[in-house]
């Protein structure tokens, strides 16, 4: 298959189009929220993006993104007529109430003198009468099969309907490409967090938005996304980027044993698991230890990737956890005394480990209340044999270090 044939069947263009549509929906939602509007937004209903007010569509947005080319919006452009077809049919069926506004947001350009040029928001260029004349002429003479449905739908409108439609249409040409919308999102959200956190904040907000949009698209009877939802998520994330906290990602927070433990047998060979088996901790509790290890390891890794300066803070946090462990471990040794029986050693070790499972552990920051970070961090330390539960854990588990020692 040639490169040309491959490109014809590539999924890049439609996939980029959908992602562009979602990004446009987010940024336009944020702009309306900033203006104090009470909004609900729907995707892929009457149009690509629909903003509703009091249960009725008020603004319909059609998005057009072109990945490898920047076509002009001539009067015969398929982008124009595909859009007009959707809008005309909604008017003919009565799905869109009078007074609604229509936007065509496109990365293409509207050349001077074209219908699209006369429909731009710029008051100095806008002339809906000239746009109507040009679109009527094109629809009546076009032989382009790709435009046939749009031309037919437009010609089906009465002159009054055409006039009212075009007076409500605004073409937003030369829109930012999908990779450039991020800059626009930065402008909308610069106030939300400190500049150093903006990239991480935006990444999480967009992640939530894409997941929420996907849920909305897949569920047929899904309700529109409300402005309150967007504000709530923004506020929730903002709290996590305060000085006394750190962000916790939902996919990590909501990770389950079934997904990340039962299906992965490699954890059974980890040192921290052997530490728990050494003191006869039950299988289900071991599963939860593995889950805490996984969640803490993944979240800590993300923090460091986003801000390498956190390596030092995590190191100091581990020192703090170890100091607390040393005190409790020493208390256990004193209580047992020398020559304690193995059963007594195990029972004392279980009591110590129960403190890790359910006790009030030190948090890396005061505003971070999720317990899995501390519990999982203790498992990370136990995996390195920097902490342990059995009074003789180093002696009993030194065989685990032998393969590594042999490499030195």
Beta strands, then each sheet from edge to edge (+ up, - down):
strand 1: 40-43
strand 2: 49-53
strand 3: 56-64
strand 4: 101-106
strand 5: 169-172
strand 6: 225-226
sheet 1: 5+ 4+ 3+ 2- 1+ 6-
end
